[in-house]
């Protein structure tokens, strides 16, 4: 996924984690989608201090 903020581009990739077992109906549809930086420039954006 690519986000553009003016001249800056942030590149991210995602993973989806699902929970539950075939007999556990309460966790049947629980899924968490997480996004991670795909390159060093994107990682730096999320770790730098705000001005």
C-alpha positions in Angstrom: 0.0 0.0 0.0 1.4 3.4 -0.9 0.3 6.7 0.8 1.3 10.0 -0.6 1.6 13.1 1.6 2.8 15.9 -0.6 6.3 14.9 -1.8 6.6 12.0 0.7 5.6 8.5 0.0 5.0 5.9 2.7 5.1 2.2 1.6 3.5 -0.4 3.8 2.6 -4.0 3.7 0.0 -5.8 5.8 -0.6 -9.1 7.5 -3.8 -10.6 8.7 -4.0 -12.8 11.8 -7.1 -14.9 12.6 -7.9 -16.5 15.8 -10.1 -19.5 16.8 -10.7 -23.1 16.2 -13.4 -24.9 14.2 -15.3 -25.6 17.4 -15.0 -22.2 19.0 -17.8 -20.0 17.6 -16.9 -17.0 19.7 -13.5 -16.5 17.9 -14.8 -17.6 14.5 -14.6 -14.1 12.8 -11.9 -12.3 14.8 -9.1 -11.0 12.6 -6.5 -8.4 13.2 -4.9 -6.6 10.2 -1.5 -5.0 11.0 0.5 -2.6 8.8 4.4 -2.5 8.7 6.8 -0.2 6.8 8.0 -1.8 3.6 11.3 0.3 3.3 13.7 2.2 5.5 12.3 5.6 4.5 8.8 4.6 5.7 10.2 3.2 8.9 12.0 6.4 9.6 8.8 8.4 9.2 7.1 6.3 12.0 10.1 6.5 14.3 11.1 10.2 14.0 10.0 12.7 16.6 7.4 15.3 15.6 8.7 18.9 15.1 
